Amino acid sequence: MELTLNEKRLLVALGPVGSADAATLADLMDTRREAVVQYANLAGERGLVDVEKHVSRRYTLTGEGRGYAGKGLPERQVLESFENEIPMRDLQAHPLAKIAIGWMRKKGWVVVRNGVVQKTGNAAPGPDEAAFARASENGAITDGEGVADLLRRGLVQEEEAVTYTVSITPGGRELLAGGLDLQEEVGTLTRDQILSGAWKDLPLRRYDVGKLPKRAYPGKTHPYQRLLDEMRRVLLDMGFTEIAGGIVQSSFWNFDALFQPQDHPAREMQDTFFLGERWPLPAGYERVRDMHEYGGETSSTGWGGTWNAAKAEQCVLRTHTTSLSIQYLAEHPKPPVKAFCIGRVYRREATDPTHLAEFEQLEGVVMDDEVNFRHLLGFLKEFYRKMGFEKVRFRPGYFPYTEPSVEPEVYVDGLGWVELGGAGIFRQEVTAPFGIEHPVLAWGLGISRVAMLRLGLRDLRHLYRSDVEWIRDTPTYGRRR
Ligand SMILES: N[C@@H](Cc1ccccc1)C(=O)O
């Protein structure tokens, strides 16, 4: 490709000197330093110049440092403010006392006896003071003894200065010797030039369209958060109300209200995070108790045995968001209800690429006059389709609170069928104690898995890491339909 005019001008400027830093060249060429670096990089790719980057560090006074400039470090100023000794209480009146006293003692300049500060007679300036004096005088210093101390105290700050040296190569010399056509190039065309066809004869500036621009990294939402927002949008668009609730729940709401027997294995210590706290049982809890013990007023026989109120009062980190669904239903026992919740849940699991002790669930309930199992399957299919999963199937499942119960699965290329949660119709053992008389469709979906699949991750843990590279490289896809 042909040289740009700017590269040619760079070679012409470099010819007599051979090598110069970018700032000098910018003066010579009457342009900005950044522009010179850009031209030099272009010419460098063609082997016409060499570009060398130097990074140097220097240390300049901070605002606080400037405040002491010329007067000395606080400990020196305070030390010089009294003769041989002074009562601590008087010394504390000095405006710099707070900073200075510690340093004076640390440096062995003073000792404190019976509330009196006494000079030790030993107060030679250390390398930090010498460095500070140099910085005060010159405004900046290069690295050296004592600088690290000043840096730690926030009296100086590090600054990086980047300079570039550009040198012409033999290839560049040869080209220059052959003579360069320095005709101005045209970077923009006027309407007239286009209409008259004059553009065909103009020396047009050339662009390398194959070249990638410098990447910009504007702030952006975390890919996982974006997916959660997308799911929320899907549910809101389907007419659902969003609900939320605390992470800490009583066992009553997390288990008992859902007809989970008190000796159910999920209620063991190794599956659930139990907390020391207890919550009082809600009014009307007796109906839940009766349901567990003998089926209450329904045809159910319950689980039998004696229901233990103390066990129900014990708090847990919610193991599923179904604990929120049932509370919402208890407060809204009359149809229609369409509610969902996106929330984090906690289980005592050994952590591995597909299991975490905390993850998100998307939970929902639909209650209405005539809703049935087919509506549930239809809803789940539609939700997954909107999330980009076309192939969905249902396997029979079991949950103590639903009958029938299913486990939805989606098909993912390369992985096969992946289980993504549970769903079903609440049993009368769950609904009756709260006076709910209509069918309730319910589901709880593990959405970290969905996100993992959508984002093409192999490890669930990645979602919760602040891996800046990954966040930068993950494109912000448009919404899927
Ligand atoms: N709570 C179940 C999911 C579920 C919710 C609602 C009904 C049925 C199943 C789980 O965490 O796996």
The ligand as an SDF file (V2000), in Angstrom:
LIG
                    3D

 12 12  0  0  0  0  0  0  0  0999 V2000
  -38.5300  -25.6510   44.8730 N   0  0  0  0  0  0  0  0  0  0  0  0
  -38.1380  -26.6000   43.8630 C   0  0  0  0  0  0  0  0  0  0  0  0
  -38.6550  -26.2400   42.5260 C   0  0  0  0  0  0  0  0  0  0  0  0
  -40.1610  -26.2370   42.4770 C   0  0  0  0  0  0  0  0  0  0  0  0
  -40.8440  -25.0490   42.6790 C   0  0  0  0  0  0  0  0  0  0  0  0
  -42.2220  -25.0350   42.6180 C   0  0  0  0  0  0  0  0  0  0  0  0
  -42.8880  -26.1980   42.3540 C   0  0  0  0  0  0  0  0  0  0  0  0
  -42.2180  -27.3950   42.1530 C   0  0  0  0  0  0  0  0  0  0  0  0
  -40.8380  -27.3800   42.2210 C   0  0  0  0  0  0  0  0  0  0  0  0
  -36.5970  -26.6270   43.8210 C   0  0  0  0  0  0  0  0  0  0  0  0
  -35.9820  -25.8110   44.4240 O   0  0  0  0  0  0  0  0  0  0  0  0
  -36.0160  -27.4710   43.1520 O   0  0  0  0  0  0  0  0  0  0  0  0
  1  2  1  0
  2  3  1  0
  2 10  1  0
  3  4  1  0
  4  5  1  0
  4  9  2  0
  5  6  2  0
  6  7  1  0
  7  8  2  0
  8  9  1  0
 10 11  2  0
 10 12  1  0
M  END
$$$$
